[in-house]
Amino acid sequence: MVLIIGLIIAGLILISFEIVVPGGILGLLGVGAVLGAVYVAFSEYGLFGAIFTFICSLVIIMAIVILEYRMLPKTEFGRKLFLFNTSGSRIRYGARTDDGPAEESLIGQQGEALTTMAPSGRIIISGKSYEGFSQSGYLNKGAQVEVVARDAFRVVVKKI
């Protein structure tokens, strides 16, 4: 009985440390300790003892994890572990020019590669510079290109 309780306590400690030190190793060791306790309970007390040990361990583990997630952020140590602030920046979707976002109307327009595209580089269309991505692979500087699509942060071009 002492071995079963000791394995359950070791498993609980390891699993609770997993919340503070993520990586999976401590959690796996904790689960292994609890499963070891279930095995010992099965060998000493039969199927009912193993099921009882497993259910009790599972309930205690869930209670400790919930308690840690609710109480830990309110402590001095927990405030250092959890992220509460954001940077306040936003992701801007859409290809951008030097002046701002590229427009959908670029699709089908033709331009020229300002830099070597291997496969990314700068292109110029109607006097505006854009970040481009070549579907045709490597393109030399000055190659004529056509816009075929718009990606998250660039225009997708192909060689004419």
Backbone as a ProteinNet text record, in pm:
[ID]
protein_1_A
[PRIMARY]
MVLIIGLIIAGLILISFEIVVPGGILGLLGVGAVLGAVYVAFSEYGLFGAIFTFICSLVIIMAIVILEYRMLPKTEFGRKLFLFNTSGSRIRYGARTDDGPAEESLIGQQGEALTTMAPSGRIIISGKSYEGFSQSGYLNKGAQVEVVARDAFRVVVKKI
[TERTIARY]
82.6	0	87.2	199.3	289.9	350.2	383.9	440.1	338.6	214.2	109.2	93.4	82.8	66	190.2	308	431.9	440.3	402.3	403.1	301	185.1	82.8	132.2	191.7	244.1	357.4	445.8	554.6	496.4	396.3	331	265.1	198.7	133.9	236	345.5	449.4	508.7	540.1	598.7	502.4	376.7	277.7	257.1	257.5	240.9	363.7	481.8	601.6	599.6	529.9	520.4	454.6	366.7	300.9	402.1	494.4	594.3	711.1	753	866.3	815.6	761.5	704.5	812.6	772.2	863.8	816.8	732.7	674.7	741.5	869.8	942.6	886.3	869.6	818.9	676.4	595.4	458.7	455.5	541.6	547.2	595.1	694.4	740.5	629.8	554.1	443.1	334.6	300.2	200.8	253.4	383.2	443	436.3	458.2	450.3	307.3	209.9	70	32.6	75.9	47.2	118.8	238.4	306.7	227.6	167.8	83.5	-38.5	-96.1	-211.3	-169.7	-51.9	-2.2	19.2	81	104.4	-29.7	-126	-258.1	-326.5	-308.2	-367.8	-305.5	-173.2	-107.4	-137.4	-161.8	-189.3	-338	-423.4	-564.6	-659.7	-608.9	-694.5	-747	-842	-896.6	-964.9	-1043.2	-1112.1	-1012.4	-905.6	-802.9	-734.8	-709.4	-646	-738.4	-864.7	-960.9	-979	-991.8	-1007.1	-884.4	-765.1	-641.5	-634.8	-669.1	-664.3	-763.1	-885.5	-987.9	-952.1	-909.2	-870.3	-751.2	-653.2	-536.8	-578.2	-663.9	-709.5	-784.7	-871.1	-946.3	-852.2	-757.2	-662.9	-574.2	-527.5	-444.4	-522.6	-646.7	-728.1	-751	-777.2	-799.9	-673.4	-558.5	-432.9	-401.3	-420.8	-393.7	-486.4	-613.9	-709.1	-672.7	-639.7	-600.4	-475	-376.9	-254.4	-283.5	-367.2	-397.4	-479.3	-555.5	-632.8	-553.5	-471.7	-400.9	-263	-191.2	-54.2	-42.8	-130.9	-116.8	-135.4	-193.5	-217.1	-100.7	-2	113.3	225.4	321.1	437.2	515.6	536.9	608.1	529.8	399.6	315.3	308.4	313.4	309.3	433.6	541.9	662.6	652.3	569.9	559	457.8	348.9	240.7	250.9	210	210	75.4	77.7	-45.6	-58.9	50.9	46.8	76.4	26	57.4	137.4	196.8	279.2	195	68.4	-19.2	-8.6	80.6	93	-8.8	-32.1	-125.3	-55.6	-103.8	-52.2	-129.3	-56.1	-119.7	-111	-226.4	-227.7	-231	-174	-173.5	-35	-3	127	138.4	259.9	280.2	373.6	346.8	438.3	522.9	607.4	682.4	589	473.9	378.4	266.6	239.2	128.4	87.4	-34.2	-78.1	-97.5	-64.9	-89.8	-238.1	-288.4	-430	-452.7	-576.3	-613.5	-601.5	-613.7	-610.3	-474.3	-375.7	-243.6	-243.6	-336.3	-338	-360.4	-270.2	-275.9	-185.1	-138.4	-50.2	91	164.9	301.2	399.9	518.3	621.7	758.7	854.5	993	1057	1147.7	1220.1	1326.3	1317.5	1417.7	1544.6	1528.3	1641.6	1637.1	1742.2	1740.8	1637.6	1552.8	1448.9	1488.1	1518.5	1565.6	1495.8	1370.2	1263.5	1198.8	1244.8	1187.6	1276	1216.2	1290.1	1194.5	1245.5	1164.9	1126.7	1002.8	956.4	901.1	886.9	829.5	714.6	600.8	482.3	426.4	412.7	358	431.1	561.5	641.4	643.2	575.8	574.5	649.9	723.9	804	725.1	732	661.8	757.6	726.8	795.7	729.6	809.1	752.7	807.8	732.9	772.2	751.7	854.5	849.8	805.2	696.2	653.5	746	812.8	900.6	1038.9	1060.8	1191.3	1284.8	1409.3	1512.2	1486.6	1486.6	1472	1583.2	1640.8	1744.2	1682.1	1763.6	1723.2	1684.3	1572.3	1524.7	1429.2	1404.6	1312.4	1170.6	1095.7	956.5	869.7	780	696.1	551	462.1	319.1	268.3	184	128.3	17.9	28.3	-72.1	-156.1	-104.2	-177.9	-119.9	-190.1	-144.4	-128.8	-16.1	11.9	-11.2	19.6	-3.1	75.9	201.3	285.6	355.5	318.3	387.9	296.5	341.3	269.6	339.9	264	318.7	323	439.4	457.9	509.6	494.6	555.2	625.4	722.2	798.7	711.3	723.4	648.1	730.5
-119.4	0	126.1	121.2	235.9	262.9	156.7	172.7	238.1	197.3	254.4	403.5	439.5	580.6	661	601.9	671.1	697.2	598.5	616.9	722.1	722.3	822.4	961.9	977.9	1109.1	1153.5	1061.4	1095.1	1137.6	1064.7	1101	1237.5	1266.7	1397.2	1510.1	1489.5	1593	1615.7	1507.7	1521.2	1588.8	1552	1613.6	1759.8	1793.5	1934.4	2016.2	1957.6	2028.2	2046.1	1958.6	1969.6	2100.8	2151.9	2279.4	2392.9	2385.4	2490.3	2472.7	2349	2319.1	2235.3	2299.3	2221.8	2148.5	2046.5	1970.1	1826.8	1780.7	1648.8	1539.1	1555.2	1447.8	1424.9	1532.8	1516.8	1462.7	1507.6	1457.4	1309.3	1266.6	1123.2	1040.5	1091.9	1020.8	1013.7	1121.9	1123.5	1024.4	1020.6	923.4	781.6	761.6	630.4	589.1	684.4	653.1	615.3	688.3	657	520.6	493.3	361.4	250.9	279.4	184.2	156.6	261	242.9	157.6	178.4	97.9	-48.7	-70.9	-208.2	-276.6	-204.1	-262.1	-288.8	-197.3	-218.5	-340.3	-358.1	-475.4	-604.9	-604.8	-728	-759.8	-657	-682.7	-695.6	-617.1	-612.2	-651.5	-688	-733.2	-617.5	-651.8	-555.9	-438.3	-464.5	-356.3	-257.8	-307.1	-220.5	-134.9	-194.1	-118.6	-9.5	-42.5	56.6	168.3	132.3	232.5	324.6	267.3	346.8	440.1	389.1	471	586.5	560.4	666.2	769.3	725.3	820.7	905.8	843.8	919	1020.2	980.1	1069.3	1189.2	1166.7	1276.5	1371.8	1318.4	1403.1	1482.2	1417.6	1487.8	1601.6	1574.8	1680.7	1795.4	1763.4	1868.2	1952.4	1889.4	1963.2	2049.8	1996.9	2074.7	2195.9	2175.9	2288.4	2390.5	2344.3	2433.8	2511.5	2444.7	2514.6	2622.3	2591.6	2690.4	2807.5	2784.5	2894.9	2974.8	2907.4	2974.1	3026.6	2953.2	2989.7	3127.7	3166.8	3300.7	3415	3387.2	3492.1	3509.1	3420.1	3429.6	3507.9	3551.6	3625.1	3538.5	3414	3321.6	3296.2	3280.5	3253.5	3370	3492.2	3610.1	3615.3	3556.1	3551.7	3444.5	3343.2	3232.9	3257.1	3327.4	3343.4	3476.3	3476.7	3596.5	3666.2	3790.2	3864.9	3980.2	4033.2	4147.8	4104.2	4182.8	4159.3	4277.5	4261	4368.1	4481.2	4452.9	4556.8	4573.2	4498.1	4510.6	4420.2	4446.8	4367.3	4311.7	4200.1	4143.4	4206.8	4254.6	4312.2	4209.8	4168.6	4069.9	4139.2	4075.6	4127.8	4175.5	4161.6	4206.1	4355.3	4400.2	4541.8	4603.5	4728.9	4807.6	4888.1	4974.3	5064.1	5164.9	5190.4	5290	5229.9	5101.9	5041.5	4910	4859.7	4729.7	4728	4614.5	4596.8	4567.8	4598.2	4581.1	4457.2	4406.7	4290.9	4322.7	4449.4	4487.1	4461	4422.6	4391.4	4263.1	4172.7	4043.9	4067.2	4009.3	4024.7	4134.3	4223.5	4331.2	4278.4	4348.8	4309	4407.8	4358	4442	4385.7	4429.4	4392.4	4357.5	4261.3	4222.2	4327.7	4389.4	4488.5	4421.9	4303.3	4228.9	4088	4013.2	3872	3803.5	3721.9	3652.2	3505.6	3461.3	3324.4	3254.5	3230.6	3277.5	3407	3463.9	3589.3	3706.9	3822.1	3943.5	4060.8	4172.3	4292.6	4304	4348.3	4374.1	4515.2	4567.8	4700.4	4688.5	4745.7	4748.4	4889.6	4952.3	5088.6	5185.6	5172.3	5265.2	5237.5	5130.1	5096.3	4965.1	4960.4	4843.5	4751.5	4619.9	4519.4	4406.4	4336.3	4212.3	4104.8	4027.7	3928.5	3790.2	3693.1	3553.2	3492.8	3432.8	3380	3234.7	3207.1	3068.9	3000.2	3078.1	3024	2986.9	3006.7	2977.6	3096.8	3071.2	3175	3267.1	3398.7	3499.3	3602	3642	3744.5	3881.8	3974.6	4114.2	4165.4	4236.3	4291.6	4201.4	4079.4	3987.5	4042.4	4022.3	4065.4	3961.2	4010.6	3921.4	3964.7	3870.9	3899.1	3851	3931.8	3896.2	3793.8	3679.4	3574.2	3556.2	3600.9	3585.1	3678.1	3681.9	3759.3	3665.7	3671.9	3588.4	3674.3	3621	3695.1	3825.2	3823.2	3941.8	3980.7	3919	3946.3	3914.9	3954.6	3918.2	3799.1	3710.5	3592.5	3621.8	3602.1	3635.5	3515.2	3523.2	3423.5	3496.4	3431.3	3491.5	3497.1	3608.8	3624.7	3566.9
0	0	0	70.8	77.7	-59.5	-133	-267	-361.4	-351.8	-437.2	-409.3	-284.6	-247.1	-285.5	-264	-301.8	-451.7	-533.5	-678.6	-722.7	-660.6	-694.2	-657.6	-541.1	-499.4	-592.2	-627.9	-721.2	-856.1	-903.9	-1029.6	-1023.1	-912.1	-895.3	-895.1	-827	-821.6	-959.9	-1030.6	-1163.9	-1261.8	-1255.8	-1345.4	-1310	-1182.5	-1145.5	-1185.2	-1182.5	-1230.8	-1381.9	-1451.5	-1597	-1638.2	-1559	-1588.9	-1581.8	-1489.6	-1471.5	-1568.2	-1593.7	-1679.8	-1797	-1900.9	-2010.9	-2090.6	-2158.4	-2239.9	-2257.3	-2167.4	-2181.1	-2101.2	-2069.2	-2000.4	-1860.2	-1785.1	-1648.1	-1648.3	-1743.6	-1753.7	-1785.4	-1878.4	-1910.9	-1792.6	-1721.7	-1602	-1496.8	-1482.7	-1387.5	-1424.9	-1553.6	-1600.1	-1579.8	-1605.2	-1582.3	-1436.4	-1345.9	-1202.3	-1162.5	-1217	-1184.6	-1242.4	-1366.3	-1423.5	-1346.4	-1293.7	-1207.6	-1080.4	-1024.6	-905.3	-939	-1056.4	-1098	-1114.5	-1172.1	-1188.9	-1053.1	-961.1	-827	-758.5	-774.5	-713.8	-775.3	-906.9	-972.2	-920.9	-905.6	-860.5	-714.5	-633.2	-491.6	-459.4	-528.7	-491	-603.4	-718.4	-827.5	-912.1	-997.2	-1092.9	-1023.5	-919	-849.5	-788.3	-731.8	-673	-778.6	-896.5	-1004.4	-1057.2	-1077.3	-1127.5	-1025.6	-899.3	-793.3	-787.2	-795.4	-792.9	-912.3	-1030.6	-1152	-1144.9	-1106.4	-1100.9	-994.7	-877.9	-772.2	-817.3	-880.4	-929.2	-1034.4	-1126.4	-1232.5	-1175.8	-1079.3	-1017.6	-944.8	-870.6	-797.4	-893.8	-1000.4	-1099.5	-1163.9	-1204	-1265.2	-1167.4	-1042.6	-943	-923	-916.4	-896.2	-1017.7	-1137.3	-1258	-1266.2	-1240.5	-1242.8	-1136.1	-1018.8	-910.5	-946.5	-1008.9	-1048.8	-1152.7	-1250.4	-1353.5	-1300.5	-1195	-1136.8	-1033.5	-954.9	-845.8	-886.6	-970	-1004.9	-1068.8	-1161.7	-1220.9	-1120.9	-1006.1	-906.2	-809.6	-818.1	-728.5	-796.1	-716.8	-769.8	-869.7	-833.5	-922.4	-1050.4	-1037.8	-1153.7	-1250.7	-1199.3	-1287.4	-1376.1	-1330.3	-1412.8	-1521.3	-1499.1	-1593.8	-1705.1	-1673.7	-1769	-1841.5	-1967.7	-2049.6	-2033.4	-1984	-1964.9	-2062.8	-2112.5	-2202.9	-2345.1	-2438.3	-2578.4	-2629.3	-2743.9	-2799	-2855.2	-2885.2	-2937.4	-3087.4	-3150	-3295	-3362.7	-3489.9	-3566	-3688.6	-3733.9	-3856.8	-3970.6	-4067.5	-4184.7	-4296.4	-4345.1	-4451.8	-4585.7	-4681.2	-4816.6	-4852.8	-4980.8	-5027.5	-5007.5	-4980.9	-4951.7	-5053.4	-5082.8	-5162.8	-5066.8	-5120.6	-5033.3	-4967.7	-5031.2	-4980.6	-4896.7	-4907	-4833.5	-4896.9	-4865.4	-4914.9	-5066.2	-5126.2	-5268.8	-5289.5	-5405	-5432.7	-5517.3	-5513.9	-5594.5	-5743	-5780.4	-5921	-5984.8	-5907.9	-5962.6	-6043.5	-6014.5	-6083	-6232.3	-6311.2	-6455.4	-6508.8	-6422.5	-6468	-6489.7	-6574.9	-6606	-6546.1	-6516.6	-6459.7	-6487.6	-6406.2	-6427.9	-6293.6	-6296.8	-6175.3	-6145.6	-6029	-5986.8	-5936.8	-5880.9	-5827.4	-5885.7	-5866.1	-5902.3	-5813.9	-5872.5	-5796.5	-5786.9	-5665.7	-5647.1	-5530.8	-5526.6	-5613.9	-5565.7	-5453.4	-5405.1	-5442.8	-5453.3	-5483.9	-5498.7	-5545.8	-5565.1	-5711.9	-5735.5	-5871.3	-5877	-5997.4	-6015.6	-6114.3	-6075.2	-6160.4	-6154.7	-6269.2	-6281.2	-6189.5	-6179.4	-6101.1	-5951.9	-5903.5	-5761.1	-5739.8	-5631.1	-5598.3	-5505.2	-5532	-5452.9	-5419	-5310.9	-5279.3	-5364.2	-5439.7	-5529.5	-5506.3	-5553.7	-5546.8	-5684.4	-5739.9	-5876.6	-5877.7	-5951	-5972.1	-6071.5	-6151.1	-6255.2	-6200.9	-6073.3	-6014.5	-6026.3	-6057	-6064.5	-6183.4	-6158.7	-6264.9	-6249.5	-6360	-6358.8	-6340.5	-6293.1	-6280	-6419.2	-6427.7	-6553.7	-6629.1	-6581.2	-6648.7	-6643.6	-6750.9	-6757.1	-6686.3	-6598.6	-6518.7	-6526.7	-6492.4	-6485.4	-6350.2	-6286	-6155.7	-6176.3	-6108.2	-6121.1	-5993.6	-5881	-5754.7	-5650.9	-5538.8	-5425	-5307.8	-5242.1	-5126.7	-5002.6	-4886	-4762.1	-4757.2	-4801.3	-4787.9	-4917.3	-5026.4	-5152.1	-5269.7	-5389	-5509.5	-5573.3	-5631.8	-5696.1	-5845.8	-5907.6	-6047.7	-6124.3	-6258	-6345.7	-6456.9	-6516.3	-6625.3	-6750.2	-6823	-6948.1	-7060.9
[MASK]
++++++++++++++++++++++++++++++++++++++++++++++++++++++++++++++++++++++++++++++++++++++++++++++++++++++++++++++++++++++++++++++++++++++++++++++++++++++++++++++++

